[in-house]
Amino acid sequence: NLQVLAGKMLCGRTAIRPALRVIRGHRSAGQYPGSSFGRGGIKRSVEKGGAATGSETGSYLLLGVPVTAFGLGVWQVRRKKEKEGLIAVLAARLSAPPIDLPADPATVATLDYQHVRVTGTYDHESETLLAPRCQLRDNFDGNAGDPGAQVITPFIRDDNGRRILVNRGWVPDDHRLVSTRPDGQIEGTTTLDAIVYNPRPGKPNSFVPDNEPEKQLWFWMDLAAMASVIGADPVLVEVTDSATPRSGLPIGGQSQITIRNEHMQYIVTWFSLSVLTLGMWVVRVKPNLLRRATRR
């Protein structure tokens, strides 16, 4: 099974040498009296003017390193503020009391990671699997554990009779078949405590295989395609760990809501690089420029 194999794998200069072309004249220097293009004339011309000018230009171009590093540091400060604002919004949504899941899919699309509740009935006959997936060791944590699959089940809402998709959680590879976990198939009306999840369209990267809906093989969450095949609204919620059945499977609370905020270390890195390179320029390059200016 390709999904099982992928799960085990998931969880467990050419040097360019520049060429130098030498162009030689066909006539001797004596044929061009008073000309600087005689033998050695080009070399002397470069030594007199071009070398000094090129050296000064390169010296001033080195100033671009601390300036660029400083600009990147300022950009990271802005990114840090934006990330902290996003984290605050998500934290508020997750810690707030659950709201009723809106009926309009367009409204749900604006409520990413919103804590919601919805009442209805599971349609276990149309269950499908999203695999391979690793078990998250802790609720809302990004740590990966054993390989397996996530159970996606249609859910018929009581309030409007429409179907949505519910990620019920994770099962190990040896419990993919429904027959191996019959006690986990919740029957009758139930109220879910869940998190809204709106996956980004498209494959996460080129290494992920294409989905095969006709074979019920889903390697990545294509919400629109899966909803169309199952016959549900393009709405996906992921149950919290409180929805884990007494039998223990599927294990709920598999929402990975971890936002990395490492911008402070980038800020320190770029500003430090800016200060160090500027200091090196002042100590090593600037005195040479001043001496050349004095000689003139």
Beta strands, then each sheet from edge to edge (+ up, - down):
strand 1: 99-100
strand 2: 115-122
strand 3: 128-136
strand 4: 144-157
strand 5: 163-172
strand 6: 189-196
strand 7: 236-239
sheet 1: 1+ 2+ 4- 3+
sheet 2: 1+ 2+ 6- 7+ 5+
end
